[in-house]
Amino acid sequence: MKPFSLLLRSALLALLLLNVANQASAQFGPFNVSAPKLPFSVNAGSSRAASNKSIYPQGYNPMIRSELRFRPVFTELTSGILREGAGAYGLINQFGLTRDFIFYETMLRFQLGRYSLRGEYNFTDKDIRGPGALLKWPQWLGAVEVDFINSGWLRVGMDYDTTWGGPSLSYAIPGDQPSHATWAAPATYGVHALFNPVCCWPISPSVEFRYRWPMEKLSSLTEYEISGGLRFPGTFLGNTAFRGGARWTELNLRSTTTVLEMKTYGVFGEIDLVF
């Protein structure tokens, strides 16, 4: 996976340099979108853009959009090890941590021009626990997105994600006192790519890819996600898409006394509303 990761980061750097050059030569303000069409445009969006003309100077016509998403992620803990001192303890074999659980994820994104703010609230159907351990994961996540490509069928950009608070593990090693470990909040850079040719068919294919990599080694999170489905014609409520996909996550959390290594795999279905 390292050559693929290096290729993605190189492509992202090239897009970033291109975006800086475009911004420097732009004739208008920072929210000017050069693309001739709005991505995933709906009737409500066009009327909103027209109403903005009176409050923005000539040359400004920023795209304003909101997105709401809900998905259940059927997740499997494929491997997990806690290292403390010279010892290594299996989360599944020794602590009996549950292997299967469901993450319910809700997301709200607000976009102005090429810039977006994204917030997520996530919770599980049950505690991630076993006879010897209890794992808690932060429920809130915040993110900033910048689009480098924003056309009528393609959106490509960069993300910065971080959870509010860090994960923690309460555990009891046989023959020892119960312990509790907390790690720093994982923060990641990422890239996103969405393909949705709404200009071509009433019901159009919708494909999304996201890749995240860690900002630092102490709270390392690497994640790949891909989904695909169909987006349906817009109504006064907006544009609705139904997609299914898969996600691979690898965690490596370090503190002065403990190290937690985990890998999970998940499949999901989602409903996505753009308005």
C-alpha positions as CSV (number, residue, x, y, z in Angstrom):
1,M,0.0,0.0,0.0
2,K,3.0,2.4,0.4
3,P,3.6,3.0,-3.4
4,F,-0.1,3.7,-3.8
5,S,-0.1,6.1,-0.8
6,L,3.0,7.9,-2.2
7,L,1.3,8.3,-5.6
8,L,-1.8,9.8,-4.0
9,R,0.2,12.2,-2.0
10,S,2.2,13.3,-5.0
11,A,-0.9,13.9,-7.0
12,L,-2.4,15.9,-4.1
13,L,0.7,18.1,-3.9
14,A,0.5,18.7,-7.7
15,L,-3.2,19.7,-7.3
16,L,-2.3,22.0,-4.4
17,L,0.4,23.8,-6.4
18,L,-2.0,24.2,-9.3
19,N,-4.6,25.6,-7.0
20,V,-2.2,28.2,-5.6
21,A,-1.2,29.2,-9.1
22,N,-4.9,29.6,-10.2
23,Q,-5.6,31.6,-7.0
24,A,-2.7,34.0,-7.7
25,S,-3.9,34.7,-11.3
26,A,-7.6,34.9,-10.5
27,Q,-9.3,38.1,-11.4
28,F,-11.9,37.9,-8.7
29,G,-12.2,37.0,-5.0
30,P,-11.2,33.8,-3.2
31,F,-14.7,32.2,-3.5
32,N,-14.8,32.6,-7.3
33,V,-15.5,29.2,-8.9
34,S,-14.2,29.0,-12.5
35,A,-16.1,25.9,-13.4
36,P,-19.0,26.6,-15.8
37,K,-21.4,24.3,-14.0
38,L,-22.2,23.6,-10.4
39,P,-21.5,20.0,-9.3
40,F,-24.6,18.0,-8.4
41,S,-26.7,21.0,-9.2
42,V,-30.4,21.1,-8.3
43,N,-33.2,23.5,-9.0
44,A,-33.1,24.9,-5.6
45,G,-29.4,25.6,-5.9
46,S,-29.8,27.6,-9.1
47,S,-32.4,29.9,-7.6
48,R,-30.2,30.4,-4.6
49,A,-27.3,31.3,-6.8
50,A,-29.4,33.9,-8.6
51,S,-30.5,35.5,-5.3
52,N,-26.9,35.9,-4.4
53,K,-26.1,38.2,-7.3
54,S,-27.5,41.3,-5.5
55,I,-25.3,40.9,-2.4
56,Y,-22.0,40.0,-4.1
57,P,-19.8,42.3,-6.3
58,Q,-19.7,41.6,-10.0
59,G,-17.6,38.5,-10.6
60,Y,-18.6,36.8,-7.3
61,N,-21.0,34.0,-7.6
62,P,-20.1,31.5,-4.8
63,M,-21.7,28.1,-4.8
64,I,-23.7,27.6,-1.5
65,R,-24.6,24.0,-0.7
66,S,-25.5,21.8,2.2
67,E,-25.2,18.0,2.4
68,L,-26.7,15.6,4.9
69,R,-25.7,11.9,5.1
70,F,-26.6,8.9,7.3
71,R,-25.0,5.5,7.2
72,P,-24.8,2.4,9.3
73,V,-21.3,0.8,9.0
74,F,-21.2,-2.9,9.8
75,T,-17.7,-3.2,11.3
76,E,-15.5,-6.1,12.1
77,L,-12.4,-5.9,14.3
78,T,-10.0,-8.0,12.3
79,S,-7.0,-7.6,14.6
80,G,-6.0,-5.8,17.8
81,I,-3.0,-5.8,20.1
82,L,-2.3,-3.8,23.3
83,R,1.4,-3.4,24.2
84,E,2.4,-2.5,27.7
85,G,6.0,-2.6,28.8
86,A,7.4,-5.9,27.4
87,G,4.0,-7.6,27.2
88,A,1.6,-7.9,24.2
89,Y,-2.1,-8.7,24.8
90,G,-4.6,-9.6,22.1
91,L,-7.8,-7.5,22.2
92,I,-9.8,-10.4,20.9
93,N,-8.1,-13.5,22.2
94,Q,-7.1,-12.3,25.7
95,F,-9.5,-9.4,26.5
96,G,-12.4,-10.9,24.6
97,L,-13.3,-7.7,22.9
98,T,-16.4,-8.0,20.7
99,R,-15.4,-8.4,17.0
100,D,-18.7,-7.2,15.3
101,F,-20.5,-3.9,15.9
102,I,-22.3,-1.2,14.0
103,F,-21.2,2.4,13.7
104,Y,-24.1,4.8,13.0
105,E,-22.7,7.8,11.3
106,T,-24.4,11.2,10.7
107,M,-22.7,13.9,8.7
108,L,-23.6,17.5,7.9
109,R,-21.5,19.5,5.4
110,F,-21.8,23.2,4.5
111,Q,-20.0,24.5,1.4
112,L,-19.2,28.0,0.2
113,G,-17.4,28.1,-3.1
114,R,-14.6,25.6,-3.0
115,Y,-14.4,25.5,0.8
116,S,-16.4,23.2,3.1
117,L,-16.9,22.6,6.8
118,R,-18.0,19.1,7.8
119,G,-19.2,17.8,11.1
120,E,-20.0,14.2,12.1
121,Y,-21.6,12.5,15.0
122,N,-21.0,8.8,15.4
123,F,-22.3,6.1,17.8
124,T,-22.3,2.3,18.1
125,D,-25.2,-0.1,18.5
126,K,-23.4,-1.5,21.6
127,D,-20.3,-1.0,23.8
128,I,-17.1,-2.2,22.2
129,R,-16.1,-4.4,25.2
130,G,-15.3,-7.8,26.4
131,P,-14.7,-9.5,29.8
132,G,-11.3,-7.8,30.1
133,A,-11.6,-4.5,28.3
134,L,-13.8,-1.6,27.2
135,L,-12.9,0.6,24.2
136,K,-14.4,4.0,23.8
137,W,-14.1,6.0,20.6
138,P,-14.8,9.8,20.2
139,Q,-18.3,10.5,18.9
140,W,-17.6,13.9,17.3
141,L,-15.5,14.7,14.3
142,G,-14.7,18.0,12.6
143,A,-13.2,18.6,9.2
144,V,-12.3,21.2,6.6
145,E,-12.4,20.5,2.9
146,V,-10.9,22.4,-0.1
147,D,-11.8,21.5,-3.6
148,F,-9.2,21.8,-6.4
149,I,-11.5,20.5,-9.1
150,N,-15.2,21.5,-8.9
151,S,-17.0,20.8,-12.2
152,G,-20.5,19.6,-13.2
153,W,-19.5,16.0,-12.7
154,L,-16.3,15.8,-10.7
155,R,-15.2,17.1,-7.3
156,V,-11.6,16.5,-6.1
157,G,-10.0,18.0,-3.1
158,M,-8.1,17.8,0.2
159,D,-9.3,17.3,3.8
160,Y,-8.2,17.9,7.3
161,D,-10.1,15.7,9.9
162,T,-9.8,15.4,13.7
163,T,-11.9,13.9,16.4
164,W,-12.9,15.9,19.5
165,G,-11.1,14.1,22.2
166,G,-9.0,10.9,22.0
167,P,-9.9,7.2,22.2
168,S,-9.5,5.3,25.5
169,L,-9.2,1.7,26.7
170,S,-10.1,0.4,30.2
171,Y,-8.5,-3.1,30.7
172,A,-7.5,-5.6,33.2
173,I,-4.4,-7.8,32.6
174,P,-4.6,-11.1,34.5
175,G,-2.8,-10.9,37.8
176,D,-2.6,-7.1,37.7
177,Q,-4.7,-4.1,38.8
178,P,-7.3,-2.6,36.3
179,S,-5.7,0.1,34.1
180,H,-6.9,2.9,31.9
181,A,-5.2,4.4,28.9
182,T,-6.1,7.5,26.8
183,W,-4.5,8.6,23.6
184,A,-4.4,11.8,21.7
185,A,-7.1,12.6,19.2
186,P,-6.2,11.2,15.7
187,A,-5.7,14.0,13.1
188,T,-5.4,13.2,9.5
189,Y,-4.9,14.8,6.1
190,G,-7.0,13.3,3.3
191,V,-8.0,13.4,-0.3
192,H,-11.6,13.0,-1.7
193,A,-12.9,12.4,-5.2
194,L,-16.5,12.3,-6.2
195,F,-17.8,11.4,-9.7
196,N,-21.4,12.2,-10.5
197,P,-22.4,13.1,-14.1
198,V,-25.8,14.6,-13.3
199,C,-25.7,16.6,-16.6
200,C,-26.0,13.4,-18.6
201,W,-28.9,11.2,-17.2
202,P,-31.9,11.8,-15.0
203,I,-30.7,8.9,-12.8
204,S,-26.9,9.1,-12.6
205,P,-24.1,7.0,-11.2
206,S,-22.5,8.3,-8.1
207,V,-19.0,7.2,-7.0
208,E,-17.0,8.5,-4.0
209,F,-13.4,7.7,-2.9
210,R,-11.7,8.9,0.3
211,Y,-8.2,8.3,1.6
212,R,-6.9,9.6,5.0
213,W,-3.3,9.4,6.3
214,P,-1.9,10.4,9.7
215,M,-0.4,13.8,10.6
216,E,1.7,12.3,13.3
217,K,2.9,8.9,14.5
218,L,1.7,9.1,18.1
219,S,-2.0,8.9,17.0
220,S,-1.8,7.3,13.6
221,L,-5.0,6.6,11.6
222,T,-4.9,5.4,8.0
223,E,-8.2,4.8,6.1
224,Y,-9.4,3.9,2.6
225,E,-13.1,4.2,1.7
226,I,-14.9,3.7,-1.6
227,S,-18.7,3.8,-2.3
228,G,-21.0,3.7,-5.3
229,G,-24.6,4.0,-6.1
230,L,-27.3,6.1,-7.9
231,R,-28.3,9.7,-7.6
232,F,-31.9,10.6,-8.4
233,P,-33.4,13.7,-10.0
234,G,-33.6,16.8,-7.8
235,T,-36.7,18.0,-6.1
236,F,-37.5,21.0,-4.0
237,L,-35.8,19.1,-1.1
238,G,-32.6,18.6,-3.1
239,N,-30.7,15.7,-4.7
240,T,-30.9,12.3,-3.1
241,A,-28.4,9.4,-3.6
242,F,-28.3,5.9,-2.3
243,R,-24.8,4.2,-2.2
244,G,-23.1,1.2,-0.7
245,G,-19.4,0.8,0.0
246,A,-16.5,-0.5,2.1
247,R,-13.9,1.0,4.4
248,W,-10.5,-0.2,5.7
249,T,-9.0,1.4,8.8
250,E,-5.7,0.9,10.6
251,L,-4.9,2.5,13.9
252,N,-1.6,2.8,15.8
253,L,-2.0,4.8,19.0
254,R,1.0,5.5,21.3
255,S,1.5,6.9,24.7
256,T,4.5,6.9,27.1
257,T,3.4,3.5,28.5
258,T,1.1,1.8,26.0
259,V,0.6,1.1,22.3
260,L,-2.7,0.1,20.7
261,E,-2.7,-1.4,17.3
262,M,-6.0,-2.1,15.5
263,K,-7.4,-3.0,12.1
264,T,-11.0,-2.9,11.1
265,Y,-13.1,-3.6,8.0
266,G,-16.6,-2.3,7.4
267,V,-19.3,-2.3,4.8
268,F,-22.1,0.3,4.7
269,G,-25.2,1.6,3.0
270,E,-26.0,5.3,3.0
271,I,-28.5,7.9,2.0
272,D,-27.1,11.3,1.0
273,L,-29.1,14.5,0.5
274,V,-27.6,17.6,-1.2
275,F,-29.6,20.8,-1.0
